[in-house]
Amino acid sequence: MRKNYEVAIIGTGPSGAFAAYNLAQKGIPTVIIDKETLPRYKICGGGLVYRGRKMLDFDIDEILEGEFSQVDIFVKDKDVHFTPSRDFPVISMVMRDTFDELLVKKAQELGAELLQNSEVKSIENGVLKFVNSEDEIEAKIIVIADGALSPVSKLAGFEDDRLLIPAIEYEIEVPEEDFKRLSKSVRFDIDAAPFGYGWCFPKNNHLSVGVGVLKTKAKVKLKDYCASYMKDLGINTIISETSHGFVIPITPRNELVKGNCFVIGDAAGFADPIVAEGISNALLSGKIIAEAISDGNLEVEKTKEKYIEKVNEKLIPELKIGIKLAKFFYENTTIRNLFVKKFGALAAERLTDVFLGKSTYPSDYKKKLQEKLKISLSWM
């Protein structure tokens, strides 16, 4: 049996679910599809920065795992510590199973349909076929939002030219004394892994602890790096743990549209290159594709024009700058440490403003760095 929709969205993560929500607000018939049944566990640190949270025009208190107005940033090689803070939550903690399910429910309340336990087998001429069903879905526009690995983008014929960085995260239960000590703030530790960083994110009754490496040519021993990082955190006893390895796409695809298929979120490579945070840009890309579809009157070529225009205005420039800054920050530690010693506190404040959506990464970053450091940065 074949069903027809104006828009079919594949993936119920923040980008796909928020795209469905925004399309439903505009009265555009939409189906959102997932290969699993909600709620389902999703590997993610779960740090929702304020620039992402303020895009949500509905309350999410019921699924929050914590709110933090202060961020602790440590630079291990220089033994320095910065604590930017604000009067409101810089980062809110969520578990992705409940967060994603809430976003989907909000979309459903406005009329979006949900198709679960439906793995896409093929995409042919705008028709989706599934692995365990004879049903088919035909859509004018297909939005691919199936995460970092994005198998559906491969079915649609996209080449994968994103840079994928390796990471590992442990969901751990620790003794009460350790939990009380480590649950007071969100923590980032630069150099907890070579060419990367570690994070300790408190949840309601456990910690999400992980490390990511932002230089793929580095010799990666993620489990060893994370074990060492936990010792640095003073964690000597773990009551229970689950670990998950994953990848984070920190460079956007060169091609974001193929035929009537559009990629968004991690499937498009929209995670922040400096801190590998992806939820806020996923939400933004979901909103952008919904605007593009509406502005393009559901015509593929007009929607493509609008989508490319909007991502080039609101996302791509900052991602490209972030890639250069990440190279400076993680690959050139001697120069980086000189900068941190002199201007680390100011940089931490500026990064916090980026988290808040109050500012973006500076387009004249190279000039500013050279002026402050009084050295040539011709390699950037």
Summary of the structure (lengths in Angstrom):
residues: 380
radius of gyration: 20.8
end to end distance: 54.8
largest distance: 67.6
contacts: 1321
relative contact order: 0.16
helix: 38%
strand: 27%
